[in-house]
Amino acid sequence: MDVAHTLVAVATAPGHAGVGVVRISGPLAHTVAQGVLGRVPKPRQALFAAFADASGREIDRGVAIWFAAPASYTGEDTLELQAHGNPLILAALVRRCVELGAEPAGPGEFTQRAFLNGKLSLDQAEAVADLIAADSDAAVAAARRSLAGEFAATVDALADELLTVRALVEASLDFPEEGDIDWLQRLDLLPRLHVVQARLADALAAARRGMRLREGYRVVIVGRPNVGKSTLLNALAGEEVAITSPIAGTTRDALRAHLQIDGVPIEVTDTAGLRDTDDPVERIGIERARAALARADLALWLVDEREVAAEDSALMRELPAALPRLVVRSKADVAGGATAGTAGGGPSADSAGSSAAAGPLQANLAVSAVRGEGLPALRAAILRQLDWRTDASPIIARERHVAALEQAAGHLAAALDSVAAPDLLAEELRLAGDALGSVTGRVVADDLLGEIFGRFCIGK
């Protein structure tokens, strides 16, 4: 990327609005200010002025703000022109800036400049896009924490500790005899590495939660036909997403609703009832149900305890072994049922029925989707089963962050297995540190930058 170029782009969303912003950043920002405003505003002071074209004719009137380097978003001289939010006006301002030497910015180029100029770490730059795209309260809060540098500080601290230990190992390579690890004990390196390993495990768990928070958790409602799956989906969504009917097999496809539970984004999928059938269309729906389960973070298994069948247990054993599941008794409003929110004799909601026992299943909790009874308890149980920690301050994370932390954890484990071979130990520590460095941008390839910033919107 050529940082000698001056960038210009509309920084606000497309369409008509009360205000639209044109951003200019780079060495010619001073020239653009002179050409459009007739002067360079005082730094960080709003200036109401006319925006002129090449002939001096007024394009619009608005507010101009000058950010002198390095105290700007990009670290460069930056001018922001706040005009009326008419696309024709904003396009005219961009054309005038191009006439004065600026070049149209591509996706994410302003934020990429901020990274290259040391204003943001790489994960902070990604958090900018995540904050813009966040569609839940929890995701917004998590993206803010990442943008503030909380995630970067955690990862950098781990990388720094590994670098310190590696330096001690490499400095000691010529001293210990082969197979002698007393030197490691004298330097107290193994306890330090075990502490890093524990902290890395915590960071990885937080990143996995942050990735799910960014992408949304996937919960799939499953069970035999006509146990109330579609009614429950409608109750959780607060609208009629799925057609409900007393006729078994009404649902033939996977129906999805996006909702939030305590600010956490969750995609809930209603599926066709699981059973043996000769109906070719219903069989397709059942296969789609199984495909949804393969991608799910949690299965809500609905049972109607008035018609408990051994096939419930048999069907549950077909779930992916590692998939958490929560057994829910439906239709708790029916006479003779247990009180909604609980299930007599069944395990607690926290246990989640993690394995299918032989014989009829007992529900973790009971709900009446028709009356809304038991739904608050169900929502709380869903969050617990998803390992969502309300006592923690989540950060936003991406798949690449999780992969890098997993790679670092693998190299650290290999390092601990190589204490009898200092040269291998040092190399594994180096690889672990490089993996951590790729999260924040200490170690980064040019093609990775293109992949990351190419997904940004233009103007950011």
Residue pairs with C-beta under 8 A, 6 or more apart in sequence:
1 109
1 112
1 113
1 116
1 449
3 26
3 76
3 113
3 116
3 117
4 26
4 27
5 26
5 103
6 24
6 25
6 26
6 27
6 28
6 29
6 32
6 101
6 102
6 103
7 23
7 24
7 25
7 26
7 102
7 103
7 104
7 105
7 109
7 110
7 113
8 22
8 23
8 24
8 32
8 94
8 97
8 98
8 102
8 103
8 104
8 105
9 22
9 23
9 94
9 104
9 105
9 109
9 110
9 458
9 459
10 20
10 21
10 22
10 23
10 90
10 91
10 94
10 458
10 459
11 21
11 22
11 23
11 80
11 110
11 459
11 460
12 19
12 20
12 21
12 85
12 90
12 459
14 87
15 85
15 87
16 85
16 86
16 87
17 85
18 84
18 85
19 62
19 82
19 83
19 84
19 85
20 82
20 83
20 84
20 85
20 86
20 87
20 89
20 90
21 80
21 81
21 82
21 83
21 459
22 80
22 81
22 83
22 90
22 93
22 94
22 97
23 78
23 79
23 80
23 105
23 110
23 459
24 32
24 33
24 78
24 79
24 80
24 81
24 97
24 102
25 72
25 73
25 74
25 76
25 77
25 78
25 79
25 110
25 113
26 76
26 77
26 102
27 76
27 77
28 100
28 101
28 102
29 76
29 77
29 78
29 79
30 40
30 77
31 100
31 101
32 79
32 97
32 100
32 101
32 102
33 39
33 40
33 41
33 64
33 66
33 79
34 40
35 52
35 54
35 96
35 99
35 100
36 51
36 52
36 64
36 81
36 93
36 96
36 97
36 100
37 47
37 49
37 50
37 51
37 52
37 64
38 49
38 52
40 66
41 47
41 49
41 64
41 65
41 66
41 79
42 66
43 66
43 67
43 68
43 71
44 65
44 66
44 67
44 71
45 65
45 66
46 63
46 64
46 65
47 63
47 64
47 65
47 66
48 61
48 62
48 63
49 61
49 62
49 63
49 64
50 58
50 60
50 61
51 58
51 59
51 60
51 61
51 62
51 64
51 81
51 83
51 93
51 96
52 58
52 59
52 96
53 59
53 92
53 96
54 96
54 99
59 83
59 89
59 92
59 93
59 96
60 83
60 84
60 89
60 92
60 93
61 83
62 81
62 82
62 83
62 84
63 81
63 82
64 79
64 80
64 81
64 82
65 79
65 80
65 82
66 77
66 78
66 79
67 73
67 77
67 78
67 79
67 80
68 77
69 75
69 76
69 77
69 78
70 76
70 117
70 119
72 78
73 110
73 114
73 119
74 110
74 113
74 114
74 117
74 119
75 113
75 114
75 117
75 118
75 119
76 113
76 117
81 93
83 89
83 90
83 93
94 104
98 104
105 458
105 459
106 454
106 458
107 453
107 454
107 455
107 456
107 457
107 458
108 129
108 452
108 453
108 454
108 455
108 456
108 457
108 460
109 453
110 459
110 460
111 120
111 125
111 128
111 129
111 453
111 456
111 460
112 125
112 449
112 453
114 120
114 125
115 121
115 122
115 125
115 441
115 449
120 128
121 149
121 152
121 156
121 440
121 441
122 439
122 440
122 441
122 444
122 452
123 146
123 151
123 152
123 155
123 401
123 439
123 440
123 441
124 146
124 147
124 149
124 152
125 441
125 452
125 453
126 146
126 398
126 452
127 143
127 144
127 146
127 147
127 151
127 396
128 147
128 456
128 460
129 455
129 456
129 457
129 460
130 139
130 143
130 146
130 214
130 396
130 398
131 140
131 143
131 144
131 147
131 396
132 457
132 460
134 140
134 142
134 143
134 214
134 396
135 265
136 213
136 216
136 260
136 263
136 264
136 265
137 260
137 263
138 213
138 260
138 262
138 263
138 264
138 265
138 394
139 213
139 214
139 263
139 265
139 396
141 263
141 394
142 210
142 213
142 214
142 394
142 395
142 396
143 396
145 151
145 393
145 394
145 395
145 396
146 152
146 210
146 395
146 396
146 397
150 393
150 395
151 207
151 210
151 395
151 396
151 397
151 401
151 439
152 439
152 440
154 199
154 203
155 203
155 405
155 436
155 439
155 440
156 436
156 440
156 442
157 199
158 196
158 199
158 200
158 203
158 408
158 436
159 433
159 436
159 437
159 440
159 442
161 192
161 196
162 196
162 412
162 429
162 432
162 433
162 436
163 433
165 189
165 192
165 193
165 196
165 429
166 426
166 429
166 430
166 433
168 187
168 189
169 189
169 422
169 425
169 426
169 429
170 426
172 183
172 187
172 422
173 422
173 423
173 426
175 183
176 182
176 183
176 422
179 420
181 419
181 420
184 190
184 419
190 416
190 419
193 412
193 415
193 416
194 416
196 412
197 409
197 412
197 413
197 416
200 405
200 408
200 409
200 412
201 409
203 405
204 402
204 405
204 406
204 409
206 392
206 394
206 395
206 397
207 395
207 397
207 401
207 402
207 405
208 397
208 402
209 387
209 388
209 389
209 392
209 394
209 397
210 394
210 395
210 396
210 397
210 401
211 397
211 398
211 399
211 401
211 402
212 297
212 386
213 264
213 265
213 394
213 396
213 397
214 396
214 397
214 398
216 258
216 265
216 266
216 267
217 264
217 265
217 266
217 267
217 297
217 298
217 386
217 388
218 266
218 267
218 269
218 292
218 295
218 296
218 297
218 298
219 266
219 267
219 268
219 269
219 296
219 297
219 298
219 299
219 300
219 382
219 386
220 268
220 269
220 271
220 289
220 292
220 293
220 296
220 298
220 299
220 300
221 229
221 232
221 233
221 268
221 269
221 270
221 271
221 300
221 302
222 229
222 271
222 274
222 289
222 293
222 299
222 300
222 301
222 302
222 319
223 229
223 273
223 274
223 301
223 302
223 303
223 312
223 330
224 273
224 274
224 275
224 303
224 304
224 309
224 311
224 312
224 315
225 248
225 249
225 272
225 273
225 274
225 275
226 246
226 247
226 248
226 249
226 250
226 273
226 304
227 273
227 302
227 303
227 304
227 330
227 331
228 302
228 304
228 330
228 331
228 369
229 251
229 270
229 271
229 273
229 302
229 330
230 242
230 243
230 244
230 250
230 251
230 255
230 270
231 244
231 330
231 369
231 370
232 270
232 300
232 302
232 328
232 330
232 367
232 369
233 241
233 242
233 255
233 257
233 268
233 270
234 240
234 241
234 242
234 244
234 369
235 367
235 369
235 370
235 372
235 375
236 257
236 259
236 268
236 375
236 378
236 379
237 257
237 259
237 268
238 259
239 257
241 255
241 256
241 257
241 270
242 251
242 255
242 270
243 250
243 251
244 250
248 273
249 272
249 273
249 277
249 279
249 282
251 270
251 271
251 272
251 273
251 285
252 272
252 281
252 282
252 284
252 285
253 272
253 285
253 288
254 269
254 270
254 271
254 272
254 285
254 288
254 289
254 291
254 292
255 269
255 270
256 267
256 268
256 269
256 270
257 267
257 268
257 270
258 265
258 266
258 267
258 268
259 265
259 266
259 268
260 266
261 379
261 382
261 383
262 379
262 383
262 390
264 383
264 386
264 388
266 382
266 386
269 292
269 296
271 285
271 286
271 288
271 289
271 292
271 293
272 282
272 285
272 286
272 288
272 289
273 286
274 286
274 289
274 315
274 318
275 286
275 311
277 283
277 286
290 318
293 299
293 319
293 320
293 323
294 320
296 323
297 324
297 386
298 323
298 324
298 325
298 326
298 382
298 385
298 386
299 319
299 323
299 324
299 325
299 326
300 325
300 326
300 328
300 382
301 312
301 316
301 319
301 325
301 326
301 327
301 328
301 353
301 361
302 328
302 329
302 330
303 312
303 327
303 328
303 329
303 330
303 361
303 363
304 329
304 330
304 331
305 329
305 337
305 338
305 343
305 363
306 331
306 334
306 336
306 337
308 360
308 361
309 360
310 359
310 360
312 360
312 361
313 356
313 357
313 358
313 359
313 360
313 361
316 325
316 353
316 356
316 361
317 356
319 325
319 356
324 352
324 354
324 385
324 386
325 352
325 353
325 354
326 349
326 352
326 353
326 364
326 365
326 381
326 382
326 385
327 346
327 352
327 353
327 361
327 362
327 363
327 364
328 363
328 364
328 365
328 366
328 367
328 378
329 337
329 338
329 343
329 346
329 363
329 365
329 366
329 367
330 366
330 367
330 369
331 337
331 368
331 369
331 370
332 338
332 339
332 340
332 366
332 367
332 368
332 373
332 374
333 340
333 368
333 370
333 371
333 373
337 366
338 344
338 363
338 366
339 366
340 366
340 367
340 368
340 371
340 373
340 374
340 377
341 365
341 366
341 367
341 373
341 374
341 376
341 377
341 378
342 365
342 366
342 377
343 362
343 363
343 364
343 365
343 366
345 362
346 362
346 363
346 364
346 365
347 353
347 362
347 364
348 364
349 364
349 365
349 377
349 380
349 381
349 384
349 385
350 381
350 384
351 364
352 364
352 381
352 385
353 361
353 364
364 381
365 374
365 377
365 378
365 381
366 374
367 373
367 374
367 375
367 377
367 378
368 374
369 375
383 390
400 438
400 439
401 439
404 435
404 436
404 438
404 439
405 435
405 436
405 439
407 431
407 432
407 435
408 432
408 433
408 435
408 436
409 432
411 428
411 429
411 431
411 432
411 435
412 428
412 429
412 432
414 428
415 424
415 425
415 428
415 429
415 432
418 424
418 425
418 428
419 425
434 443
436 442
437 443
437 444
438 444
438 448
